[in-house]
């Protein structure tokens, strides 16, 4: 079925939710390059190309609304500011709709491969049932895990299970009912989840497996391949790059010991121009090295007296901005601390959590460990601490 054969019901609108932070991706996924264009351009373009929608609303973060809002509006889209949750963002987009709208399609900004057929069929089913959701049958065997997470205790019947997608489509009054029933401050993976509590059953629309949601770096590779085939664009597939970082600081009395953004109780701390955080310094140099962007001394020279005592978290923020400008996302960080004292094993998890928070990564993408020098050299005598770091990024 070609786009020319698609007929969208009258008084239909689409709300495209593109205000997420992309925590699992490591940066905003909506503006990742996909076959030569930002992903959101493909997603919004899919709805614009279908035609027949009376209104298209793009929900953006406040930062992106300030940067790109006027451009979207100049192209005929309405815009709305994203909220702290998916439901808050949807409510914001819903407020932008005109009273004339009768049908609403709600779509993820990170689903750029949605087909015109799926959009049209889901809207038409929503006219009949009040709500309709596209989905695909599960391919893999599904098992339930025990409460302690250690064992599989039951195989589920996958014939009655589906993976749901978007656009999830509603008669306007049905969506309004769902939004009104959403608990204050409660987030939902999708708005149709609320309908279950109201006893409203959305109609099933058989979708296709290409309508994937880009959530992780691996998804981006798959979407790139699908988009390349769909558009015949010869775009380079995303590539992994790696960087190595190293830092050393002398231990002296009268200074706080900061490692990975965590203050460690110890009589000595790092001597340095900044707070002397060897862990963040090594990680930042590894990340800069992965994109051939030099080292932190270029951006924070030790001759600059105005930054004495600077928090290394500020250095990490600058490095994160550089990565964003170069359109790369962090895949993983692995750091090894070399120290005779203090003993750091009990601090591993706190440092991991801090590094993950600073670089906006899932915890399983950060590794922190420590080794001693068995009493050898300056480090072995407790006079210094070293950190080595390796970082992988996706470009």
N, C-alpha and C positions, 0 to 999 in steps of 0.2 A: 504494500500500500504506500503510495507516494504522498508527500505533504499536500499536493494539490487535491488529493481525494479526501482529505481530512475535513470534517465539519465539526466545529466547536459549537456547543449549545449557546444560544443567545444569553447575553448578560452574564458572561463568565469572566472571572478574574483569576490571576495567579499571584501567589505570594511566594517569593524565593527567599529563603532564610540563609543569609550569608554573613552572620555576625559572630560565628564561633571563633574560639581562640586556636583551635587546632593543636591541642596539647599532645596528642599522640603522634602528630606529624612533626612537632617541634617548632612550627610557625604557622601563620595563617595559610591554610590550604586553599582558600578560595582564590588567592592570587598567585598560586603556583603556576608556572608555565606548563602548558599541555599542548603539544603539537604547535608550538609557536605562539600561543595565545594564553592569557590568564584563564584559569579554569572557569571562573565565574562568567567570563565572556561566552564560553561555549554553552554553559547552562542557561543563561538568560537568552542567548541567541536561539536556543532550541525552541523556547516558547514564543519568541518574537517571530520566528520563521514559520511557525504553524499558522499564525494569523487567526483572526476571529475573537481574540481576547479583547474585551473592552478596556481592561486595565491590567497592567503588570507592575507589581510592587517589589522592589528589592530592599531587603532589610539589612542594613550595614552597621558595623561597629561605629561608634562616634568618631573615631579617628578616620576611618575610611569614608564615612559620610562627609566629613569636612574635605577630604582629598578628592573624592570622586563623585559626590552627590550631584553637583551641577551638570557633570558630563552625562550621568544616567538620565537626569531629567530632560536634558537637551535631546536625548534620543527617544523620548516619549515614555520613559518609565517613571513611576512614582517612587519615592524613597521614604524610608522610615528608620528611626534609630533602633538598634538592637538593645535588648535588655540583658540582665544577668543570667537568664535561663532561656531555654527554647520556648517555653510557654509565654514568657514575658515578651520575647521578640515577636512571637506570632500575634499576641494581642496588639503590639505596636503596629504591625503590618495590617492587621484587621481594621484598625482605626482609620487607616489611610484610604479604605475603600469607599466608593460612592454609594448612596442609598439605592441606586438602580441595580447594583450587582445582586444576582440571585444564586450563582454557583461560584465556589472558591476552590482552587487547586493549591495545595500547600506542598512546596517542593524544597528539597535540600540543595543548597548552592553547590555542594560538593558531589552532585550527581549529574555530570555533564553529558552523559550518554543516553539520556532518556529519549525514547522514540515518540514520534507524533501519534502513532497508533495507541500506545499505552496511555498517553495523556487524554486523547479523545474518548477512548473506551471507558476510562475511569470516570471521566466527567459524566458520560451518558448513564453509567450505572448509578452514579450519585443522584441523578435526577429521579430515578425510580425508587432507590432505597434510602435516600437521605444522606448516605455516606458510602464511599467505595474506596478500597485500598488495593493497590497492585502487589503481587507477590509471586514467588517462584517456589516450586517444590524443593525440598531439601535433597541434596545429592548424597550426603554422607550419613552413615549410621549415627544416631544420636543416643547418648547414654546419660543417665543421671548420676551425679557424683554424690558420694556420702557426705554427711554433715561436716566431717573433719577434713574433707578434701583429699583423702588418701586413697580411696577406692571407688570404682564404678560399682553401683549396686542395682542398676536397672537399665534395660534397653527399652527406649521409647518407640512407639509405633510412628515412624516418620511419614507414613502415608496420610496422616491427618495433620501434619505440620507443614508450615510454609515460612519462608523468610520474607518479611514484608519490605516494601520499598516506598518511594514517593514518585509522583505526586499523590497524596491522599486527598480525595476530593469530597466536598460536602455541599449540600444545600446550605445557603447562608444561615438560615435559622438553626440548622443542626450544629454547625460550627459554633455559633453564638452560644448555644446551649452547653456545648463542651467547654468552651472558654469560661463560662460562668461557673461550671462545676469544678474547675481546676482548683486544687487547694492552694491557698496563698503561700508563696515561697516554695512550693513543691514543683519539681521538674519532672517531665515525662519524656520517655524516649520518642514517643510520637503522640499526637493529640487524639488519635483514634483509640488509644489506651483508655482514655477517660470515658468514651462511649460505652465500653464494657460495663463500667460501674452504673451507667444509666440504663442498661438493658437494651441499648441500640446496637444492632449487629451490622457492621459495614459489609457491603457486597464484595465478593472476591473477583478480582480481575487478574487473569493470567498475564504476567509480565514476561520479561526476558532476562537472561543472566548477565547481559552486558550493562544493564542499568545499575552498575555498582556505585557504592558510595566510597569516595576516596578518603580514607581515614589514616592510613599508615603509608610509609614510603613504598612498601611493596604494592599497595593498591595503585599508586601513581604509575608504576611501571606497567601494570596490567592495563590501566586506562589509556596510557600512551599508545600501547599496541593497538587497542581497539579503535582509538581515535585516528591513528595513522591509517588503519585499514578503511575506516569509514570515510575519511576525507582525502585519502591518497596523498597525504602530506608526508614528505620524507623528512621527518623530524628525528633528531638524535634522541635515543633513549636516555633516560636519566642515568648518570654515572656515579659510582662510589669514588670518593676521594678520601685520603687519610693524611693526618698531620701528627707530628711528634713535638712534644714540649718538655722543657726541663727548667727547673729553677732551684736555687740554693740560697738559704739565708742563715746567718750566724745567730746563735742563741745568746741572748744577753739578759741580765736582770733588769727589772723595771719596765719591761714591755709585755703586753698581753700576747698570749699565744693563740693565733687564729689559724685554723686549718679548714679549708673548704667552706668558709663563712661561719664556722662554729668556734666559739671560744672554749679553749681547753684549760682546765685548772692546772697550772704548772708555774713554778717560781721563775721561769725564764720565758721570754718571748722572742719573736723574730726582729732582728735589726734590719730596717729597711726604710726606703723613702716613703712607701705607703704603709699599710698595716702589716706587710711582710707575709701575706698569705701565700706560701709556696704552692699550695694545691691549686688555688684558683689561677695563680700566675702560670703554672705549667699547663693547665687545661686551656687557658686563653691562648697561650703560644701554640699549642697543638691545633686549636681551631683556626687560628690565623694562618698557620702553616698549611692546613688542608686546602685553603683557597689562595695560597701564595700572596698573603697580605702582610708579610713581615712579622714583627713581634711587638709586644706591648710597649716596649721602650720607645717605639716610634710615635705612638699616640700619647704616651704619658712619660716624657723624658725626665730622668732623675735630676736634671738641671732646673726643672720648673719648681721653684720653691712654693708656689701657690697651692700645690697639691700634696704637701707634706702630710702624712698620716691618712691619706686617701683610703677609703674602704675599697677593698678589691672587688666587692660586688658592683661598684661603679665601673670598674675596668671591665668586668664581665658584661655589663649592660652595653658598653661601647662595642665590644666584640660581637655581641648578639646583633646589634644594628648593622655592623659590617657584613655579617653573614646574610642578613635579610636583604641588603642592597645587592649582594652578589647572587641572590635567589638560590640559596642552598638551605637545607634543613639538617639538623644534627641527627645522626642515627644512633651513635653510642659514644660514651666516654669511659676510658679505663685509666685509672691513676694509681701509681704505686708510690707510697711515701717511704723514704729511707730515714729512719730515726732510731737512735739508741734509747732515748727518753723524750717524752713520756711513753709508756706503753699505750698503744692506740687501738687495740682490738675491740675494746668496749665502746669505742667511739665510731666504729665503722658505719653503723646504720644512721646515726645522726648526721655524719658528714655526707653520706649518700643522699639522704633526704634533702639536705641543704643545697647540694650541688644540683640535684634534680629540680628543685624549686627555682634556683637562680637562672638555670638555663631552660626552664619550662619543659622538662622532659618527664616521661614516665620513669618510675623508680627502677624498673628492670632494664633501663638503658644506661644506667650509671654503675660503675664498679669502682670500689675504693678498697685498697688493702695496704698493709705496711710490712716492711722488713727491717731487720737490724743489721749493723755492720760487725756484729760479734766483737765489739770493743776495738775495732781497727780504725785508725785515722781520726780526723776531726769529728766525723759523725759518730764513730764508735766511742769517742770520749765525751759525747754529749755537748759538743760545741756548735753543731750545725744540724740542719734538717734539709733534706733534698726531696724533690718530687719529680717523678717522670710521668708523662701522660701521653696517651694516644687517643685521637678522636677520629671518628668516621662521619662523613657528611654525604648527603645525596644532592647532586647537582643535575 
